[in-house]
Amino acid sequence: MSTAKRVPESRAKAKNTNAHPVSPGNPCPFLRAMVASGQIDGHQEPLAHIKDVVAAARGGSALTGQAAGFASYVIALFANGFAPTQLLHNLSDGFAADALRGGPLDKQGAGSGILDAQGQVNTAELERLDTFAVDKVDTAGNTERGLGAEQLKTMMDANFDRAAGARRMVDRALMDGEWPVLLLVMGKPSADGTYLSLAELRTLFVGQQLPHRVMARLPSRSGAAQ
């Protein structure tokens, strides 16, 4: 039986105290944290900066960081729509994280369901993550609940299965561009591979904050929340 603590509903509904408000139109937990911390502008951000931020957040070798950054560049290029005029706008003026909901990368209810259409945290769905988690031991020897690559795959398959009748085949592929990428960015090392800490995921979704070790990799930016 899991010993993970429940997140009080009042805490899940609490307003984010970061200096930069996040739009409900941004359903990506990583990008929501980046906007809240002032690392990116939710309304308009050059693709090159998106690439650099993701590369820095990924850390690791220069090659792995740049690979992650390039992947994010391509995703951001198409995230607001496939119309030629939209692609040209993104190339010239930048990407809008606030305009992701309803776009081509929006799974429209076939995902985790943790964030609703108003950008509010669904506490039950957040706590559901623990049903897929296992005990992980970090490098300091501490045991905590977490999700590695295997647990994330099981969770994503379950999300896709429960959306039967209201899903697209592409939705399962879109999931692979979300949780596994989040694992690359904020995964903690353990003896059996990196994992996402449930405690850190709660902070990510509820507080719109990435772990300090991830934020420490990012260059300071004028206006960013400290």
ZIRA-V385882 format. One record per helix or strand of 2 or more residues. SS is the DSSP state (h for helix, s for strand). FROM is the first residue (numbers start at 1). TO is the last residue. Records with the same first field share a line. If there is no record, write none. Layout:
# ZIRA-V385882
SS=FROM-TO, FROM-TO
This chain:
# ZIRA-V385882
h=9-12, 29-36, 47-58, 62-79, 84-92, 97-99, 123-131, 149-162, 169-175, 179-186, 198-207, 212-215
s=134-138, 143-147, 195-197
